[in-house]
Amino acid sequence: MKRLLLSFSLLFIVSTGFIACKEKDTEDKIEDALNEVEDELDEAADDVKEAYEEVKEEYKEEKEEIKKEYKEEKEEIENDTINNQ
């Protein structure tokens, strides 16, 4: 009887150890996966921010170019009007 009780105790301890190790591995894998996803999301957010800044800068340049062209055309029209009078 004593041997049977010791055998069950040993079996319980060993099985609990395996289960604990297995859960830890799974938890570590999940944590690693979440960390990877977080890193990739940070990189994607940085890429989006950089793209936004580039588009914003291009918009400003285009806006300035349009203003310059408008001003030149306005001056040209005014000069034509003055010359025609």
MODELLER restraints for C-alpha pairs under 7 A, 6 or more apart:
rsr = mdl.restraints
at = mdl.atoms
